[in-house]
Amino acid sequence: MNNLITYIIITLIVTVIIVVLNILKSENKPLSLMDELNAMPEFKKQKDIFDIMQLMNKGGTDQDTIPGGYGEFGYEITNPIPVNTIFGNISYLGKLRTLDNVKVTYERIGCFSSPVSVNPIDGYIIYVNGEKITTLFIDPYKKKNSQKAPQNFILRS
């Protein structure tokens, strides 16, 4: 009987030590980048907006062009560039280059209606070396970012 009581006591002590060590270990564990970002209120707001936009895009195409779009791809409001959310606008335009591989800059000029989309289409003036070269139209309510570049442009991978 004494051996059983001793065994139980030792087992309880070891269990308590293991639990305490695990608690201490988890308290000292460094936060991941995602943990740190999620702790920031502004990041959380942006993530919430992104998640809502993702829900809005469920019915959008997953193609590189919009089915039923017509006119020159990207240049016409009737054939906008499909991307996934407003963050997709930024990502897509960040990859856009001239045929000479010069990075473009851009300025959003507003949102417009189009007969090919129930959602607003965003318009952007495109600049190269500070000079306006064209206007492009983007539809941010689709499932993925297009991998197609408008004529006279390339997308950097």
C-alpha positions, -999 to +999 in steps of 0.1 A: +000+000+000+029+024+008+044+017-026+011+026-043+008+058-024+044+067-031+039+059-068+007+081-069+024+110-052+055+108-074+032+106-105+013+137-094+045+156-087+059+148-121+026+157-138+024+190-120+061+197-130+053+189-166+022+211-167+041+240-151+069+237-175+045+236-205+028+267-192+061+285-187+073+274-221+041+287-238+044+320-220+079+325-233+072+313-268+078+342-292+048+354-312+046+345-348+044+374-374+007+365-379+001+367-341+017+401-340-002+414-370-035+401-356-028+420-323-028+453-343-063+468-346-056+484-380-045+450-394-075+433-380-098+459-397-080+454-430-083+417-427-120+419-419-125+441-450-105+416-471-126+387-457-159+405-466-146+413-501-137+377-506-173+368-498-185+394-524-162+378-550-175+343-547-198+347-578-170+363-598-150+347-626-118+328-620-107+334-656-081+359-669-107+378-687-143+385-679-168+363-698-189+386-720-164+414-719-159+433-752-135+459-765-098+461-759-088+442-727-081+466-698-085+497-719-123+496-722-148+497-694-166+469-711-136+446-708-120+454-674-091+435-659-105+410-633-088+409-599-096+397-565-105+426-541-091+461-540-059+446-526-058+427-559-058+461-578-027+471-559-010+437-565-018+436-602-007+472-608+024+466-588+034+439-613+025+459-644+054+469-666+059+485-701+072+462-728+107+477-719+102+463-684+097+498-669+076+499-637+045+520-640+029+542-614-008+548-612-036+570-598-071+559-591-096+582-608-128+567-594-153+539-600-176+535-629-205+514-640-202+490-668-227+468-687-205+437-681-206+439-643-231+446-615-203+459-594-183+491-599-153+492-621-122+511-609-104+534-633-066+541-631-044+566-649-012+548-658+021+568-658+056+560-670+084+582-657+057+607-645+041+609-679+004+598-684+003+571-710-032+556-707-062+547-685-069+512-675-101+497-659-101+470-633-129+449-618-120+440-582-149+417-576-135+385-591-121+352-576-085+357-587-061+382-602-058+380-640-024+368-653-031+386-686-015+420-693-032+446-715-017+452-749+016+471-747+023+459-712+037+428-694+032+415-659+063+408-638+061+374-621 
